[in-house]
Amino acid sequence: MSAAPFHPGHLVMVDIPGTALDAATAEFLRRHHIRAICLFRRNLGSEDEIRRLTADLREVMGPNALIGIDQEGGSTIRATFLPQAPAAMALGAIGDEALCEEVGAVVARGLRSLGINWNFAPVLDVNNNPRNPVIAERSFGEDPDEVARLAAAWMRGSLREGVACCVKHFPGHGDTAVDSHHALPTVDKSVGELEALELKPFRALAHANGRTPAAPSVMTAHIVYPQIDPEHPATLSRPVLTGLLRERIGYDGVVITDALFMKAIHEKYGHAVGAVMALQAGADMPLAQGSLAEQAATVQAIERALAEGQLLPADVKRSEARLVALAQAYPVAPRPYEAAQRAADDAAMRAAWARGLTAFDGAGRKALPPAPGTPLRIVTQDAVDCDGVSEAGLSAERVMEMFAGFADVQLVKLPDLRAIDAASFPRDGRFNILVSNHRTRFGA
């Protein structure tokens, strides 16, 4: 039996509009032989609607379909109705490997029930820059060995439940003070410096080692490392993706780019050129969102690059083989999410959140909740919109619902929580609680 013919669209991940697969999008996916879709919050209707959408996508894209999503935990989630996993930082504070494995399994069970087979998690970035505006609580911590240990456990849980993981953002997004959604960050470190910190978790999860299977896929970072490649961000850099990841580390799984529509790439290169450059660098799949016309331009640019010899047939066929292997190892195969299992998962996640909030800190101190009769002052932001990474935070009214068991609660609503002035609060015996409904960090 001969192998199916190769099509450039096999290598491209796109996004779609709406909560249902419309006729025009379905025809586009068929015509361009697209095999991979990234779902966002806008695509998620009711659970039945999501299952119908993923079934329709699989029918159009075929048995080797890849349906991806960002479901890390904490505020970086898309399916907000599933049992909610704590952020990696909370799991890092707890430090329990068994709990991390359980959390990864719970997240995967929910996603698989919807027909999603690829989760862009866990994050392997080491949280070593307190000014980092985009990683923060998405990281397991500042110790690379702990990040590797806990992320590996989280990944084991997910893979056991049949959902592929994608560790990110290679070679490390922890030491940036710029969000690559909005600009192009630079990390001026040598390979030796990266090996001592940022690369440790990626090395640890790049190969099967005892209990830890190799990460099925890796996502790139839109960051310039000038001591490795002064011209191109990692996503488009052959010295980084081929020289460092493929050759020096020896990783042979799927490499997917972070979204090419992010300003760090899009403003300088655009979708189409960026996609070709990423493949030339050593990536297997560009994540090229946009309008149907922009997505078509990406596929056509890859086709042109092949015809003109800018991409080698052997390389793209190797990439296709990796993607097929990923889809076959973790197929779109929804399983019912039984009510008893779902209730148990929800209870386990709530208990994990509580453990994270009352974990011991580095000085051996443990945060304890106030007694039910304690007068409280709750300080929070009035409303928080989605910022493109984190989902919308709880409104002040929803925050107050969490303190319904307390008789004496004073609510302080601020238009911007970053303007908080804790020194101005009266010393009236109230227990002050800062409820951050978005991901910004605050001074003492």
RASULLIN-V563266 format. One record per pair of residues at least 4 apart in sequence whose ideal C-beta (glycine too) atoms are under 6 Angstrom apart, sorted by the first residue. I is the first residue (numbers start at 1). GAP is how many residues later the second one is. If there is no record, write none. Layout:
i = <I | I>
gap = <GAP | GAP>
//
This chain:
i = <6 | 7 | 8 | 8 | 8 | 9 | 9 | 9 | 9 | 10 | 10 | 10 | 11 | 11 | 12 | 12 | 12 | 12 | 13 | 13 | 13 | 13 | 14 | 14 | 15 | 15 | 16 | 19 | 19 | 19 | 20 | 21 | 21 | 21 | 21 | 26 | 28 | 29 | 29 | 30 | 32 | 35 | 35 | 35 | 36 | 37 | 37 | 38 | 39 | 39 | 41 | 44 | 44 | 45 | 50 | 51 | 51 | 54 | 54 | 57 | 58 | 58 | 61 | 64 | 64 | 65 | 66 | 66 | 67 | 67 | 67 | 68 | 68 | 69 | 69 | 70 | 70 | 71 | 71 | 71 | 71 | 72 | 72 | 72 | 73 | 73 | 73 | 74 | 74 | 75 | 75 | 75 | 76 | 76 | 76 | 80 | 82 | 83 | 83 | 83 | 83 | 84 | 85 | 85 | 85 | 86 | 86 | 86 | 86 | 86 | 87 | 88 | 88 | 88 | 88 | 89 | 90 | 91 | 91 | 92 | 92 | 93 | 93 | 94 | 94 | 94 | 97 | 100 | 100 | 100 | 101 | 101 | 101 | 104 | 104 | 104 | 105 | 105 | 105 | 106 | 108 | 108 | 108 | 108 | 109 | 111 | 111 | 111 | 112 | 112 | 112 | 113 | 113 | 115 | 115 | 117 | 117 | 117 | 118 | 119 | 120 | 122 | 122 | 123 | 123 | 123 | 124 | 124 | 124 | 124 | 125 | 125 | 125 | 125 | 125 | 126 | 126 | 126 | 126 | 126 | 127 | 127 | 127 | 127 | 128 | 128 | 128 | 129 | 131 | 132 | 132 | 133 | 134 | 135 | 135 | 135 | 136 | 140 | 140 | 140 | 141 | 141 | 144 | 144 | 144 | 147 | 147 | 148 | 148 | 152 | 152 | 155 | 158 | 158 | 164 | 164 | 164 | 166 | 166 | 167 | 167 | 167 | 168 | 169 | 169 | 169 | 170 | 170 | 170 | 171 | 171 | 171 | 172 | 173 | 175 | 176 | 178 | 178 | 180 | 180 | 180 | 180 | 181 | 181 | 182 | 184 | 185 | 186 | 187 | 187 | 188 | 189 | 189 | 190 | 194 | 194 | 195 | 199 | 202 | 203 | 205 | 206 | 206 | 207 | 208 | 208 | 216 | 216 | 217 | 217 | 217 | 218 | 219 | 219 | 220 | 220 | 220 | 220 | 221 | 222 | 222 | 222 | 222 | 222 | 222 | 223 | 223 | 224 | 226 | 228 | 228 | 229 | 229 | 229 | 232 | 232 | 234 | 235 | 235 | 236 | 236 | 236 | 237 | 238 | 238 | 239 | 240 | 241 | 241 | 241 | 241 | 242 | 242 | 243 | 244 | 245 | 245 | 246 | 254 | 254 | 254 | 255 | 255 | 256 | 256 | 257 | 257 | 257 | 257 | 259 | 260 | 260 | 260 | 260 | 260 | 261 | 261 | 263 | 265 | 265 | 269 | 269 | 271 | 271 | 271 | 271 | 272 | 272 | 272 | 275 | 275 | 275 | 276 | 276 | 278 | 278 | 279 | 279 | 284 | 284 | 288 | 290 | 290 | 304 | 305 | 305 | 306 | 311 | 337 | 358 | 360 | 360 | 361 | 370 | 370 | 372 | 374 | 375 | 375 | 376 | 376 | 376 | 377 | 377 | 377 | 378 | 378 | 378 | 379 | 379 | 380 | 380 | 380 | 380 | 381 | 381 | 381 | 382 | 382 | 382 | 383 | 384 | 384 | 384 | 384 | 385 | 386 | 386 | 390 | 393 | 393 | 394 | 394 | 394 | 396 | 399 | 400 | 403 | 418 | 425>
gap = <314 | 26 | 291 | 294 | 295 | 23 | 24 | 25 | 290 | 23 | 25 | 310 | 274 | 308 | 274 | 276 | 286 | 287 | 23 | 25 | 272 | 274 | 20 | 281 | 23 | 274 | 9 | 24 | 26 | 30 | 33 | 4 | 5 | 32 | 35 | 34 | 264 | 5 | 31 | 30 | 267 | 26 | 29 | 30 | 30 | 20 | 30 | 30 | 4 | 30 | 37 | 6 | 35 | 4 | 64 | 63 | 64 | 13 | 61 | 4 | 7 | 274 | 4 | 260 | 263 | 267 | 52 | 261 | 49 | 50 | 265 | 50 | 52 | 9 | 47 | 8 | 50 | 6 | 36 | 40 | 48 | 4 | 49 | 66 | 12 | 13 | 14 | 13 | 63 | 315 | 316 | 364 | 62 | 313 | 314 | 311 | 28 | 23 | 262 | 263 | 266 | 265 | 18 | 22 | 264 | 4 | 5 | 266 | 267 | 270 | 50 | 35 | 50 | 51 | 52 | 48 | 266 | 9 | 59 | 48 | 49 | 263 | 266 | 261 | 262 | 265 | 56 | 50 | 53 | 54 | 52 | 55 | 56 | 50 | 53 | 54 | 52 | 55 | 56 | 239 | 4 | 50 | 53 | 55 | 52 | 5 | 8 | 52 | 50 | 51 | 223 | 221 | 224 | 217 | 219 | 46 | 213 | 215 | 46 | 44 | 46 | 29 | 32 | 15 | 16 | 45 | 27 | 43 | 77 | 78 | 10 | 14 | 47 | 48 | 49 | 18 | 21 | 48 | 71 | 72 | 12 | 14 | 15 | 47 | 14 | 46 | 47 | 46 | 46 | 4 | 44 | 46 | 45 | 4 | 38 | 39 | 303 | 7 | 10 | 11 | 5 | 6 | 53 | 56 | 57 | 4 | 54 | 53 | 56 | 53 | 60 | 10 | 5 | 7 | 52 | 162 | 166 | 51 | 53 | 38 | 48 | 51 | 51 | 4 | 50 | 52 | 32 | 48 | 50 | 23 | 27 | 28 | 26 | 48 | 12 | 9 | 5 | 7 | 5 | 42 | 82 | 84 | 81 | 207 | 81 | 80 | 38 | 38 | 36 | 38 | 38 | 4 | 5 | 37 | 4 | 5 | 4 | 4 | 4 | 46 | 10 | 43 | 45 | 7 | 5 | 6 | 37 | 110 | 36 | 37 | 39 | 37 | 37 | 39 | 14 | 15 | 37 | 38 | 13 | 11 | 13 | 36 | 40 | 42 | 43 | 10 | 11 | 9 | 4 | 11 | 12 | 8 | 10 | 11 | 4 | 5 | 6 | 22 | 43 | 41 | 42 | 45 | 44 | 4 | 43 | 4 | 4 | 4 | 40 | 41 | 42 | 4 | 40 | 4 | 4 | 4 | 6 | 36 | 30 | 68 | 72 | 28 | 29 | 29 | 31 | 21 | 26 | 29 | 30 | 28 | 5 | 11 | 14 | 26 | 28 | 5 | 28 | 4 | 4 | 9 | 4 | 5 | 17 | 19 | 23 | 27 | 25 | 26 | 29 | 11 | 13 | 23 | 25 | 29 | 5 | 8 | 4 | 32 | 35 | 38 | 10 | 4 | 5 | 4 | 5 | 6 | 5 | 5 | 5 | 9 | 4 | 6 | 4 | 4 | 61 | 33 | 57 | 33 | 55 | 30 | 33 | 55 | 33 | 53 | 55 | 33 | 55 | 57 | 33 | 55 | 16 | 19 | 55 | 57 | 33 | 36 | 56 | 14 | 31 | 33 | 12 | 8 | 9 | 53 | 54 | 7 | 5 | 6 | 49 | 44 | 45 | 4 | 5 | 43 | 17 | 36 | 11 | 6 | 22 | 7>
//
